[in-house]
Amino acid sequence: MIRQGISLGLSAALTRATAGALRAKAPGGRERWERKNYAGRNVELYAGPASALAVTVGAGRVSPAAGVAVAVAGICGAYDDIAGADDARRGFRAHLRALRDGEVTSGAVKLFGISAAGLVAGAFLKERPLDRLLAGAVIAGAAHFVNLVDVRPGRAAAAVLALGAPGLFRAGAGAEIAATAMGAAAAVLPDDLGERAMIGDTGAHALGAALGAAVVAGNGRAGLVVHAAAVVAAAVYGDKVSETVRVLGGT
């Protein structure tokens, strides 16, 4: 547990430090780093890149392949935060319909980019072809799931803390990667809950990919099958997942 504690603490510290540095500099102007949340309140976006950087560094320190997958997930999320800010379409079905009609949406870029990164990471993290495929599904699916629940303040970060906690008690790389994700989530949770900041797709996808990588690193085939089935089911019923979180949020 000592290594997990160090990973958690370093990730939390790096997240806070990076968010503070971005807030002080506000590259491109402060208006670029502000959005209105579901309630119409102005919130800052620094927490997203800050948490994505922290989990990329933390996961990459343990497993370069996991670090790359987390980085790509964060980058794809950032692209969607910028290019898709005014796109009301949600869910992979909507973006696949648009792609069928010849429109490449930011959501489609995100879907295929994160899926490809998950498969590449799975190829390095596992040896057998089926395990590699399952690993890719878990990493991409976990990234998508955390984004699905990011519909109210603090829900995504809280989900990362809850889902990552069991992984802390496993030995090896998976426990350290889980701790890294939890450290970043814990660092952003107070401002997220207080509606002062949001993690956006950038943070949600990076944190989710890190959770997925932790599962992959800490489980054999049976565990991968169970987790892959869970994230696929969440993706298929994505609208219901998000709506449930909204209801639990009281709105």
SEPA-291811 format. One line per field, with one value per residue (C-alpha): residue number from 0; residue in three letters; x, y, z. Coordinates in steps of 0.2 Angstrom, whole numbers, plus 5000, padded with zeros to 4 digits. Layout:
seq (NUM_...)
type (ALA_...)
u (X_...)
v (Y_...)
w (Z_...)
//
This chain:
seq (0_1_2_3_4_5_6_7_8_9_10_11_12_13_14_15_16_17_18_19_20_21_22_23_24_25_26_27_28_29_30_31_32_33_34_35_36_37_38_39_40_41_42_43_44_45_46_47_48_49_50_51_52_53_54_55_56_57_58_59_60_61_62_63_64_65_66_67_68_69_70_71_72_73_74_75_76_77_78_79_80_81_82_83_84_85_86_87_88_89_90_91_92_93_94_95_96_97_98_99_100_101_102_103_104_105_106_107_108_109_110_111_112_113_114_115_116_117_118_119_120_121_122_123_124_125_126_127_128_129_130_131_132_133_134_135_136_137_138_139_140_141_142_143_144_145_146_147_148_149_150_151_152_153_154_155_156_157_158_159_160_161_162_163_164_165_166_167_168_169_170_171_172_173_174_175_176_177_178_179_180_181_182_183_184_185_186_187_188_189_190_191_192_193_194_195_196_197_198_199_200_201_202_203_204_205_206_207_208_209_210_211_212_213_214_215_216_217_218_219_220_221_222_223_224_225_226_227_228_229_230_231_232_233_234_235_236_237_238_239_240_241_242_243_244_245_246_247_248_249_250)
type (MET_ILE_ARG_GLN_GLY_ILE_SER_LEU_GLY_LEU_SER_ALA_ALA_LEU_THR_ARG_ALA_THR_ALA_GLY_ALA_LEU_ARG_ALA_LYS_ALA_PRO_GLY_GLY_ARG_GLU_ARG_TRP_GLU_ARG_LYS_ASN_TYR_ALA_GLY_ARG_ASN_VAL_GLU_LEU_TYR_ALA_GLY_PRO_ALA_SER_ALA_LEU_ALA_VAL_THR_VAL_GLY_ALA_GLY_ARG_VAL_SER_PRO_ALA_ALA_GLY_VAL_ALA_VAL_ALA_VAL_ALA_GLY_ILE_CYS_GLY_ALA_TYR_ASP_ASP_ILE_ALA_GLY_ALA_ASP_ASP_ALA_ARG_ARG_GLY_PHE_ARG_ALA_HIS_LEU_ARG_ALA_LEU_ARG_ASP_GLY_GLU_VAL_THR_SER_GLY_ALA_VAL_LYS_LEU_PHE_GLY_ILE_SER_ALA_ALA_GLY_LEU_VAL_ALA_GLY_ALA_PHE_LEU_LYS_GLU_ARG_PRO_LEU_ASP_ARG_LEU_LEU_ALA_GLY_ALA_VAL_ILE_ALA_GLY_ALA_ALA_HIS_PHE_VAL_ASN_LEU_VAL_ASP_VAL_ARG_PRO_GLY_ARG_ALA_ALA_ALA_ALA_VAL_LEU_ALA_LEU_GLY_ALA_PRO_GLY_LEU_PHE_ARG_ALA_GLY_ALA_GLY_ALA_GLU_ILE_ALA_ALA_THR_ALA_MET_GLY_ALA_ALA_ALA_ALA_VAL_LEU_PRO_ASP_ASP_LEU_GLY_GLU_ARG_ALA_MET_ILE_GLY_ASP_THR_GLY_ALA_HIS_ALA_LEU_GLY_ALA_ALA_LEU_GLY_ALA_ALA_VAL_VAL_ALA_GLY_ASN_GLY_ARG_ALA_GLY_LEU_VAL_VAL_HIS_ALA_ALA_ALA_VAL_VAL_ALA_ALA_ALA_VAL_TYR_GLY_ASP_LYS_VAL_SER_GLU_THR_VAL_ARG_VAL_LEU_GLY_GLY_THR)
u (5000_5015_5018_4999_4999_5014_5006_4990_4999_5010_4995_4985_4999_5003_4985_4983_5000_4996_4978_4986_4999_4986_4974_4989_4994_4977_4984_4974_4964_4953_4937_4944_4945_4927_4911_4893_4888_4871_4864_4871_4885_4902_4915_4934_4941_4958_4954_4952_4970_4978_4970_4974_4992_4994_4986_4996_5012_5007_5001_5016_5028_5021_5017_5022_5008_4995_5002_5000_4982_4978_4987_4977_4961_4964_4969_4954_4943_4951_4948_4929_4929_4935_4928_4912_4908_4892_4887_4871_4873_4877_4881_4890_4875_4872_4890_4890_4874_4882_4897_4886_4879_4897_4900_4915_4911_4922_4913_4918_4936_4935_4927_4939_4954_4952_4947_4963_4973_4965_4969_4987_4989_4981_4993_5007_4999_4993_5000_4986_4975_4958_4965_4972_4955_4947_4960_4956_4938_4940_4951_4940_4924_4930_4935_4918_4909_4917_4912_4894_4892_4900_4883_4882_4896_4907_4899_4914_4927_4917_4914_4933_4936_4923_4928_4946_4946_4945_4960_4971_4971_4979_4997_5007_5005_4986_4986_4997_4988_4972_4980_4985_4968_4961_4974_4969_4950_4952_4961_4948_4933_4931_4930_4920_4907_4907_4903_4919_4927_4923_4934_4926_4929_4948_4948_4934_4941_4959_4953_4942_4956_4967_4954_4953_4972_4972_4959_4969_4985_4977_4966_4967_4954_4940_4941_4943_4927_4917_4923_4922_4904_4900_4907_4899_4882_4885_4889_4874_4862_4872_4857_4850_4866_4867_4849_4850_4865_4855_4840_4852_4858_4841_4837)
v (5000_5012_5012_5016_5030_5038_5037_5044_5058_5063_5062_5074_5086_5087_5089_5104_5112_5111_5118_5132_5136_5135_5147_5159_5160_5156_5152_5160_5171_5167_5166_5151_5142_5145_5136_5137_5121_5113_5126_5141_5145_5149_5136_5134_5121_5120_5104_5094_5096_5096_5079_5072_5077_5069_5053_5052_5055_5043_5029_5031_5029_5012_5006_5017_5008_5013_5031_5032_5026_5039_5053_5049_5048_5065_5073_5066_5073_5090_5090_5086_5100_5112_5107_5099_5113_5118_5101_5095_5077_5065_5046_5036_5031_5050_5051_5035_5041_5057_5047_5037_5053_5058_5070_5067_5074_5077_5063_5051_5056_5053_5036_5029_5038_5031_5014_5013_5018_5005_4992_4997_4997_4981_4973_4978_4974_4957_4942_4932_4939_4938_4946_4960_4963_4962_4974_4987_4986_4989_5004_5012_5007_5014_5030_5031_5026_5040_5053_5046_5050_5067_5075_5083_5091_5079_5063_5058_5061_5052_5037_5036_5036_5023_5011_5013_5009_4990_4990_4998_4981_4972_4970_4976_4989_4989_4995_5010_5015_5015_5025_5038_5040_5042_5055_5066_5063_5068_5083_5090_5084_5099_5112_5101_5098_5116_5121_5131_5119_5105_5091_5091_5077_5080_5074_5062_5052_5052_5047_5033_5026_5026_5016_5004_5002_4998_4984_4977_4977_4969_4955_4939_4934_4931_4948_4956_4947_4953_4971_4971_4966_4979_4994_4987_4987_5004_5010_5002_5010_5026_5037_5028_5028_5047_5050_5039_5050_5066_5059_5054_5072_5078_5086)
w (5000_5002_4983_4980_4993_4985_4968_4974_4983_4968_4956_4967_4970_4951_4947_4959_4954_4935_4938_4948_4934_4920_4931_4933_4915_4906_4889_4875_4887_4902_4891_4883_4900_4905_4901_4908_4917_4916_4928_4918_4931_4924_4928_4925_4913_4921_4930_4915_4907_4924_4929_4912_4913_4930_4926_4910_4920_4934_4922_4911_4925_4929_4911_4895_4886_4898_4899_4880_4880_4894_4885_4868_4878_4886_4869_4860_4874_4873_4854_4858_4871_4859_4842_4849_4861_4852_4846_4855_4849_4862_4862_4850_4840_4835_4830_4820_4811_4806_4800_4789_4782_4778_4793_4804_4821_4835_4844_4830_4831_4850_4848_4835_4843_4860_4854_4844_4858_4869_4857_4855_4874_4875_4863_4875_4891_4887_4877_4869_4855_4864_4880_4870_4862_4879_4886_4872_4875_4894_4892_4879_4887_4904_4897_4889_4905_4916_4902_4903_4921_4920_4919_4936_4947_4955_4948_4937_4950_4963_4951_4948_4967_4970_4956_4958_4977_4975_4964_4977_4987_4972_4970_4955_4942_4942_4960_4956_4941_4950_4964_4951_4944_4962_4966_4952_4955_4973_4969_4957_4967_4979_4965_4954_4968_4972_4954_4952_4939_4928_4921_4904_4891_4893_4911_4911_4896_4903_4921_4913_4902_4918_4927_4912_4911_4930_4927_4913_4922_4937_4930_4920_4906_4918_4925_4908_4902_4916_4915_4896_4897_4910_4899_4883_4892_4899_4881_4874_4887_4888_4888_4902_4912_4910_4914_4930_4936_4932_4943_4957_4956_4960_4943)
//
